[in-house]
Amino acid sequence: MIESATASEKMSRKQNPRVYNLLENMCISQGMPMPRLNIINDNSLNAFASGINQETFTITLSKGIIEKLNDEELEGVIAHELSHIINRDVRLLIISIVFVGIFSFISEMAMNSTRFFGRRDNDGKSNLPVIAIAIIASIIAFFIARLLHFAISRKREYLADAGAAEITKKPYALASALKKVAEDPYIEAVTRRDVAQLFMHNPQIREKNLFGSLFSTHPPIEKRIAILEQYV
């Protein structure tokens, strides 16, 4: 994951008391154990939550987001990531990825079965129609699973934004933080899409997509900001 690629280190109260205290206060207010806190040595602005249980829950912040946000904005970012942990979003995304992988495997197996095209069964009938139907059905199932996976990922970002606004009572602070994040979210060490989707804003260079937001892991950040600003 990103920690092994970026010289990330576990953050203690002594290393960054400002961030540690913000997280500790929010965890106390929510009556929840405090997750581990890590830092990415990158000047870009981004953050993500990871882990599937209390032993592995972690909030990771970039060096840039810590240095360039004020306390209210950083509190909003931390609350956003805490919401992902509270909602068990990483576990849900893992489950959706597993289903996509299953359908991908089925689709690949169906495609490999094309070597049987033209063969006939014991009654002399061609296998072509059955194989063709199986291939089409598996490909459709794979794309539906992918679409559902991306839709779930986008939905969880909206829910995490709402959760952060609820925790901090300051939706304007997260909106302001997202505006700054949008200016420079790109972290060079992030090369895998499954890791990139964990971040609060996609840390990879954005590629144009013919299908618009259907295959996007994150909703448009402008829309997220607009929703938050409605409650100001």
C-alpha positions in Angstrom: 0.0 0.0 0.0 0.9 3.7 0.0 2.9 3.5 3.3 5.5 1.2 1.8 6.0 3.5 -1.1 6.2 6.9 0.5 8.4 6.7 3.6 5.3 7.2 5.7 5.7 7.0 9.5 3.4 6.5 12.4 2.5 9.8 14.0 2.6 10.3 17.7 1.5 13.1 19.9 5.1 14.4 20.1 5.6 14.4 16.4 2.5 16.5 15.6 0.4 17.4 18.6 -1.9 19.6 16.6 -3.2 16.8 14.4 -3.1 14.2 17.2 -5.2 16.4 19.5 -7.8 17.2 16.7 -8.3 13.5 16.1 -8.3 12.6 19.8 -10.9 15.2 20.6 -13.2 14.0 17.8 -12.9 10.4 18.8 -13.8 11.3 22.4 -16.8 13.2 21.2 -17.9 10.2 19.2 -17.2 7.7 21.9 -14.9 5.6 19.7 -11.4 4.3 20.1 -8.7 6.3 18.3 -7.3 4.9 15.1 -3.7 5.0 14.2 -2.4 8.2 12.6 0.1 8.1 9.7 1.7 10.8 7.6 2.8 10.7 3.9 5.9 12.7 3.1 4.3 14.5 0.1 3.5 18.2 -0.2 0.3 17.5 -2.1 -3.0 17.7 -0.3 -4.8 14.4 0.4 -5.9 11.9 3.0 -7.4 8.5 3.3 -8.8 6.0 5.8 -7.9 2.3 5.8 -8.5 -0.9 7.8 -11.2 -3.4 8.4 -11.3 -3.6 12.2 -10.2 -1.8 15.3 -6.7 -3.2 15.2 -6.1 -2.0 11.6 -8.1 1.3 11.4 -5.7 4.1 10.3 -6.1 7.6 9.1 -3.3 8.8 6.8 -2.7 12.4 6.0 -0.2 14.0 3.6 2.4 16.4 4.8 0.9 19.1 2.5 -2.6 18.8 3.9 -1.3 19.2 7.4 0.7 22.3 6.6 -1.7 24.1 4.3 -5.0 23.7 6.1 -6.1 25.7 9.1 -7.4 23.9 12.2 -11.1 24.0 11.1 -10.3 22.7 7.6 -8.1 19.9 8.9 -10.7 19.0 11.5 -13.2 18.6 8.6 -10.8 16.3 6.7 -10.1 14.2 9.7 -13.8 13.9 10.4 -14.4 12.9 6.8 -11.9 10.0 7.2 -13.4 9.1 10.6 -16.8 8.8 8.9 -15.3 6.2 6.5 -14.2 4.2 9.5 -17.5 4.6 11.4 -19.4 3.4 8.2 -16.9 0.5 7.6 -16.5 1.8 4.1 -13.1 0.0 3.4 -14.7 -3.3 4.2 -17.6 -2.6 1.9 -15.3 -1.6 -0.9 -13.2 -4.8 -0.5 -16.4 -6.8 -0.8 -17.4 -5.0 -4.0 -13.9 -5.5 -5.4 -14.2 -9.2 -4.6 -17.4 -9.5 -6.5 -15.9 -7.6 -9.5 -13.0 -10.0 -9.4 -15.4 -13.0 -9.4 -17.3 -11.8 -12.4 -14.0 -10.9 -14.2 -12.9 -14.5 -13.7 -16.1 -15.9 -15.0 -15.9 -13.6 -18.0 -12.4 -14.6 -18.7 -13.3 -18.3 -18.4 -16.2 -17.8 -20.9 -13.9 -16.0 -23.3 -11.4 -18.9 -23.1 -14.2 -21.3 -23.9 -14.3 -19.9 -27.5 -11.8 -22.6 -28.4 -14.8 -24.9 -28.4 -16.5 -22.9 -31.1 -17.5 -25.1 -34.0 -17.4 -28.3 -32.0 -20.5 -30.4 -31.9 -22.0 -32.5 -29.1 -23.0 -36.1 -29.4 -26.2 -35.2 -31.2 -24.3 -33.3 -33.8 -25.5 -29.9 -32.7 -23.2 -27.0 -32.6 -22.1 -25.5 -29.2 -21.8 -22.0 -30.7 -25.1 -20.6 -29.5 -24.7 -21.7 -25.9 -21.1 -20.5 -25.7 -22.0 -17.1 -27.3 -24.9 -16.6 -24.8 -22.6 -17.5 -21.9 -19.9 -15.0 -23.1 -22.4 -12.2 -23.5 -24.1 -12.8 -20.1 -20.7 -12.9 -18.3 -19.5 -9.7 -20.0 -22.7 -7.9 -19.1 -22.5 -9.2 -15.5 -18.9 -8.0 -15.2 -19.8 -4.5 -16.4 -22.8 -4.3 -14.1 -20.6 -5.3 -11.2 -18.0 -2.7 -12.1 -20.7 0.0 -12.4 -22.1 -0.9 -9.0 -18.6 -0.9 -7.5 -17.9 2.7 -8.7 -21.4 3.8 -7.7 -20.9 2.5 -4.2 -17.5 4.3 -4.0 -19.0 7.6 -5.0 -21.9 7.2 -2.7 -19.7 6.6 0.3 -17.8 9.8 -0.4 -21.0 11.8 -0.2 -21.9 10.0 3.1 -18.5 10.7 4.5 -18.9 14.4 3.7 -22.2 14.4 5.4 -20.8 12.5 8.4 -18.0 15.1 8.7 -20.5 17.9 8.7 -22.4 16.1 11.4 -19.3 15.5 13.6 -17.8 19.0 13.3 -21.0 21.0 12.8 -18.9 23.0 10.3 -19.8 22.0 6.8 -18.2 25.2 5.5 -14.8 24.1 6.9 -14.8 20.8 4.9 -16.0 22.7 1.8 -13.1 25.1 2.2 -10.7 22.2 2.7 -11.9 20.4 -0.5 -11.3 23.6 -2.5 -7.7 23.5 -1.4 -7.4 19.8 -2.0 -8.7 20.1 -5.5 -5.8 22.4 -6.4 -3.2 19.8 -5.7 -4.3 16.3 -4.8 -1.9 14.3 -6.9 0.6 12.1 -5.1 3.2 10.5 -7.4 3.7 7.4 -5.2 0.1 6.3 -5.8 0.1 4.1 -8.9 -2.7 1.6 -8.1 -6.3 2.4 -8.7 -7.5 0.3 -5.8 -5.3 2.4 -3.5 -6.3 5.7 -5.2 -10.0 5.1 -4.6 -9.4 5.2 -0.8 -8.3 8.9 -0.8 -10.8 11.7 -0.2 -9.9 13.0 -3.8 -8.4 10.9 -6.5 -4.6 11.3 -6.2 -3.8 10.2 -9.7 -3.7 12.4 -12.8 -7.2 12.5 -14.0 -7.8 10.8 -17.4 -10.7 11.7 -19.7 -13.4 9.1 -19.6 -15.8 8.6 -22.5 -18.4 7.4 -20.0 -18.2 10.5 -17.8 -18.6 9.8 -14.1 -20.0 6.2 -14.5 -16.5 4.7 -14.1 -15.3 7.3 -11.6 -14.4 6.3 -8.1 -15.1 9.8 -6.8 -18.0 12.2 -7.4 -17.0 15.6 -8.9 -15.4 17.6 -6.1 -17.2 20.7 -7.3 -20.5 19.0 -6.6 -19.4 17.9 -3.2 -18.4 21.4 -2.3 -21.7 22.8 -3.6 -23.7 20.3 -1.4 -21.7 21.3 1.7 -22.1 25.0 1.0 -25.9 24.6 0.9 -25.8 24.0 4.7 -23.7 27.0 5.5 
